[in-house]
Amino acid sequence: MDKEEFRPEGSTGDHPSGMFYRSWITGPQGAHYDLLKELQHSELDIMRAKAYIKRNFDAVSIKIIRESQVNLRV
């Protein structure tokens, strides 16, 4: 999966260390977030992206989608 297939709605920072995300509301508690881990992203980038999501949104859960995964949530 690449950025076009992922269809992001935002980014956690400047590329290349920032990660693209998409979300959907899960209920009154907040939303579920997917982060796209591209080949250049490190574990530190993932930690920073998760912290960004938690700090700026009501995140119920956060899932990492690796660039090579092909299953899309529709």
Helices and strands as residue ranges (DSSP letters): H 3-6, E 10-11, E 20-27, E 30-37, H 43-56, E 59-66
